[in-house]
Amino acid sequence: MEEGRCEEKRRMKILCLHGFRTSGSFLEKQISKWDHSLFHDHFDMEFPDGIYPAGGKSEIEGIFPPPYFEWFQFDKDFTVYTHLEECISYLCEYMTSKGPFDGLLGFSQGATLSALLLGYQAQGKVLKDHPPIKLFVSVSGSKFRDPSICEIAYKDPINVRSVHFIGAKDWLRLPSEDLASSFHNPLIIRHPQGHTVPRLDEDAVEKLRGWTQEILSDHRDNGVANVENMKLHEVTCTILVEERGDLLAKTGAGVAETTQA
């Protein structure tokens, strides 16, 4: 029964992946501009650093203190990737050992990488021992362009609840649109800004609040269902034990009568 109570009360966990040549601390600061009632008050959010030190100049130098990190490297056409497999292995190990995680949130490179993990998990390529991810928040995300990756990760619409922030002035606006189209029934929130985690207007806040509340409601319902299943299991076990006890008692009495006879 205790396990059921824990499941009911467990807060959902979101793994948050930062953008290229920034850091987990910087993404945490970026997300902090959002009303805490949207995510922070309801979810446990983790902001790890990328596994490689920044290999060049960071766009946030002078804005946010170093060190800076990157998840993997790529060529100018974003078709050749270096250390991507190592990065995927690291994140899968991280999620399995520190999870389970219910969702992924990412900005730019972090969003692109998160979507890849979701697509790969849906196709049974990675995270086979991790529960299916339930939600995804993409800010300025895009698809990988290598055909060998695309034919697996985006083979079918990814059936994960997703919200996609797409900026009118973002240089990744069209790739972000394309990524959103790879998900089943995505929520798209548009904003007038560029390549950034945007400040949210009232309409965006209400859309996002409704989206998160649906997910939290489903999580609570599943928790209650788990508790009820535990109760049913306990009752069933009790009945079986009692029936077995009665059977043993009757069998014992029969043996005693036979012996006496």
C-alpha positions in Angstrom: 0.0 0.0 0.0 2.9 2.3 0.8 4.2 2.0 -2.7 0.8 3.1 -4.1 0.8 6.2 -1.8 4.3 7.1 -3.1 3.1 6.8 -6.7 0.1 9.1 -6.0 2.2 11.8 -4.4 5.3 11.7 -6.7 5.9 14.9 -8.6 6.5 14.6 -12.3 10.1 15.2 -13.4 11.3 17.1 -16.4 14.8 17.0 -17.8 15.8 20.4 -19.3 18.5 20.6 -21.9 20.2 23.9 -22.7 21.2 25.4 -26.0 24.5 25.3 -27.8 27.5 26.7 -25.9 25.4 27.8 -22.9 24.7 25.9 -19.6 22.1 24.3 -17.5 22.2 27.3 -15.1 21.6 29.7 -18.0 18.5 27.7 -19.2 17.2 27.7 -15.7 17.5 31.5 -15.6 15.8 31.7 -19.0 12.9 29.6 -17.8 12.6 31.5 -14.6 11.0 34.4 -16.5 7.9 32.2 -16.9 5.2 32.2 -14.2 6.2 29.6 -11.6 2.7 28.3 -11.5 3.2 26.9 -15.0 6.0 24.5 -14.3 8.2 25.1 -11.2 5.3 24.7 -8.7 4.3 21.4 -10.0 7.3 19.7 -11.6 10.8 18.7 -10.4 13.1 20.2 -13.1 16.7 19.2 -13.6 19.1 21.4 -15.6 22.3 19.4 -16.4 25.3 20.8 -18.3 26.3 19.5 -21.7 29.0 16.9 -21.7 31.5 18.9 -23.8 33.1 22.2 -23.0 32.2 25.0 -25.5 34.5 24.6 -28.5 34.3 28.3 -29.5 32.8 31.6 -28.6 29.5 31.6 -26.8 26.8 34.1 -27.7 26.1 34.7 -24.0 29.6 35.9 -23.1 29.3 39.1 -21.2 25.6 38.3 -20.5 26.0 35.2 -18.3 29.1 33.9 -16.6 31.0 30.8 -17.9 31.6 27.9 -18.1 29.7 27.1 -21.3 28.9 23.7 -22.8 27.6 21.9 -25.9 25.9 18.6 -26.3 27.5 17.6 -29.6 29.1 19.3 -32.6 28.0 19.7 -36.2 29.0 21.1 -39.6 27.7 24.3 -41.1 24.9 22.5 -43.0 23.8 20.6 -39.9 24.2 17.3 -41.7 27.4 15.9 -40.1 27.5 15.4 -36.3 30.4 14.7 -34.0 30.0 13.0 -30.6 26.2 12.6 -31.1 26.2 8.9 -30.3 28.2 9.6 -27.1 25.8 12.3 -26.2 22.7 10.0 -26.7 24.3 7.3 -24.6 25.1 9.7 -21.8 21.6 11.1 -21.7 20.0 7.6 -21.8 22.2 6.6 -18.9 21.4 9.8 -17.0 17.7 9.4 -17.5 17.7 5.7 -16.4 19.9 6.2 -13.4 18.4 9.5 -12.1 14.8 9.1 -13.4 12.3 8.1 -14.3 11.6 11.4 -16.1 8.1 12.2 -17.3 9.1 15.0 -19.7 11.8 16.8 -21.6 12.2 20.5 -22.1 14.8 22.0 -24.4 16.0 25.2 -26.0 17.6 25.1 -29.5 20.2 22.3 -29.6 18.6 21.0 -26.4 15.2 20.9 -27.9 16.5 19.3 -31.1 18.2 16.6 -29.1 15.2 16.0 -26.9 12.9 15.5 -29.9 15.4 13.0 -31.3 15.3 11.0 -28.0 11.5 11.0 -28.1 11.5 9.7 -31.7 14.1 7.1 -31.0 12.2 5.9 -27.9 9.0 5.6 -29.9 10.7 3.4 -32.4 12.4 1.2 -29.7 15.9 2.4 -30.5 16.8 3.9 -27.1 15.4 4.1 -23.5 13.9 0.7 -23.7 14.1 0.3 -19.9 12.7 3.8 -19.2 9.0 4.5 -19.1 7.6 6.3 -22.1 8.1 10.1 -21.9 4.8 11.9 -21.5 5.5 15.5 -22.4 7.8 17.7 -24.4 8.4 21.5 -24.4 10.3 22.7 -27.4 11.7 26.3 -27.7 13.4 26.9 -31.1 13.8 23.2 -31.8 14.5 21.6 -35.1 15.0 18.2 -36.8 18.2 16.6 -37.6 18.9 16.5 -41.3 20.8 13.3 -41.7 18.5 11.0 -43.7 19.7 7.9 -41.7 18.4 9.7 -38.5 15.2 11.1 -40.1 14.0 7.7 -41.4 14.0 6.4 -37.8 13.3 9.3 -35.4 10.5 11.0 -37.5 9.2 7.9 -39.2 5.8 8.2 -37.6 4.1 11.1 -35.8 5.6 11.1 -32.3 2.7 10.5 -29.9 3.9 12.6 -27.0 2.1 15.7 -25.7 4.1 18.6 -27.0 4.2 22.4 -27.0 6.3 24.3 -29.5 7.4 27.9 -29.0 8.0 29.5 -32.4 9.3 33.0 -32.8 8.4 35.2 -35.7 12.0 36.6 -35.9 13.7 33.3 -35.0 16.2 32.2 -37.7 15.0 28.6 -36.9 11.3 29.5 -37.4 10.7 27.2 -40.4 12.7 24.3 -38.9 10.7 24.7 -35.7 7.5 24.5 -37.7 8.8 21.4 -39.4 9.6 19.8 -36.0 6.2 20.5 -34.6 4.6 18.8 -37.6 6.4 15.6 -36.5 4.3 15.4 -33.3 0.7 14.2 -32.9 -1.6 17.1 -32.1 1.1 19.6 -31.0 0.3 22.9 -29.2 2.0 25.7 -31.0 2.6 29.0 -29.2 3.8 31.8 -31.4 5.6 34.9 -30.2 7.1 38.0 -31.9 10.6 37.5 -30.6 13.7 35.8 -32.1 15.9 32.9 -31.1 15.3 33.0 -27.3 13.1 31.7 -24.5 10.3 34.2 -24.9 8.4 36.2 -22.3 4.8 35.0 -22.4 1.8 37.2 -22.9 -1.5 36.5 -21.2 -2.8 34.4 -24.1 0.3 32.2 -24.1 0.2 31.8 -20.3 -3.4 30.6 -20.5 -2.7 28.1 -23.3 0.3 26.8 -21.5 -1.5 26.6 -18.1 -4.4 24.6 -19.7 -1.8 22.2 -21.3 0.1 21.6 -18.1 -3.1 21.1 -16.1 -4.4 18.4 -18.4 -1.1 16.6 -18.0 -1.1 17.0 -14.2 -4.7 15.9 -14.0 -3.9 12.7 -16.0 -0.9 12.0 -13.7 -3.1 12.4 -10.6 -5.8 10.1 -12.0 -3.2 7.5 -12.8 -1.8 7.8 -9.2 -5.3 7.3 -7.8 -5.8 4.3 -10.1 -2.5 2.8 -8.9 -3.6 3.2 -5.3 -7.0 1.5 -6.1 -5.1 -1.3 -7.8 -2.9 -1.8 -4.7 -6.0 -1.9 -2.5 -7.6 -4.5 -4.8 -4.4 -6.5 -4.7 -4.3 -6.4 -0.9 -8.0 -7.5 -0.6 -7.4 -10.3 -3.1 -4.3 -11.5 -1.3 -6.2 -11.4 2.1 -9.0 -13.5 0.6 -6.6 -16.0 -0.8 -4.8 -16.4 2.5 -8.0 -16.8 4.4 -9.3 -19.4 1.9 -6.0 -21.3 2.1 -6.2 -21.2 5.9 -9.7 -22.6 5.8 -8.6 -25.3 3.4 -5.7 -26.3 5.5 -7.8 -26.4 8.6 -10.4 -28.6 6.9 -7.6 -30.8 5.5 -6.0 -31.1 8.9 -9.3 -32.1 10.5 -9.9 -34.7 7.8 -6.5 -36.2 8.5 -7.1 -36.3 12.2 -10.4 -38.1 11.7 -8.8 -40.7 9.4 -6.0 -41.3 11.9 -8.4 -41.7 14.8 -10.5 -44.1 12.7 
